[in-house]
Amino acid sequence: MDLKGVSGSAPRGAAGVGARPLARPVRVTLMGYLDRHLDLLGWLLVGPMFLLSVGFFVYPIVYGLLVSFFDVHLIRSGAPSLGAMVRGIFGAAAENAPKFLGLGNYLRVFQDTQLAKAIGASLILTGISVPLDITFATIVALVLNQHFPGRALLRGAVILSWATPGVINAILWKLMVRSDGIINAILMNLHVVKEPVMWLYSAPWAFFWAIIAGLWKGSPFSALILLAGMQAVPEEIYEAAQIDGAGPWSSFWNITLPHLRYPLALLIILGVIGGLSSFELLYILTGGGPANSTLVMAFYVFKHAILWDNLGYSASLSFWLAIVVTIFAVFYWGLASRGDVQ
């Protein structure tokens, strides 16, 4: 028997018996590293949105605030740089730096007679639009909260006017209230008027149609907010009230309305903000006329910035408006929250 080479050979795999296994290389993955460094993961997730917020919100606000302290005219001298304005505030000379006015633009508002008219127009528009919007939206929400065939279809149809872009909404209403528009055609066919009425050449009628156009655009949103608040009220409360003999009006006044406190407060705040900053509707529908009667605050700020080339004063007006709106929002929300149980 030939045993040659038998002693020097072994079965495959037997040579490694008892030997120390080779260590596998440790693979460091990105997700494994981030799992061990959650703070870094948080910054990576928040970072892109943070940079976008700084670029699109923080920087324009800071730039506009600095502009409000200077005599800035875009057509004459162009837009100043951020660095030039910062150096100008501290009295350092800078190339193409505008004249530093300090609080001059902010104090100028107390001597601006046209501004007083713009504030009055804004208050009229807001003071009429907000109560009408809340009233109409409440009625629509109460109807949509009932059970009837086609309710889902009607809910979808209600939001169509709100989904229409504001510019398109303004153009549609301007076409309808023209002398040859559908409003005059209907009124003449019904023999309400004998000849076409120039609606936008009268200050009261211009305000009237601006308010109607605003309600057509904004009321569906308010109705949806109130409808969501109504659906949050448990049905058992209404059933118990009905057993106790409460009628529809009593149920609304004592059950529905108290539960709508916060939605109503939110809508009033948003309505005041929207009324004081209303621009595109009046810009397209009335152009601020007739005789500047519908020249509201936002339109007045636009004219100073773009048409009259006074960007510094326009920026100060914007910040005045922001301060007033913020104070109102904080005060009214605190007033609405006063009855909360701590």
Beta strands, then each sheet from edge to edge (+ up, - down):
strand 1: 70-71
strand 2: 99-100
sheet 1: 1+ 2-
end
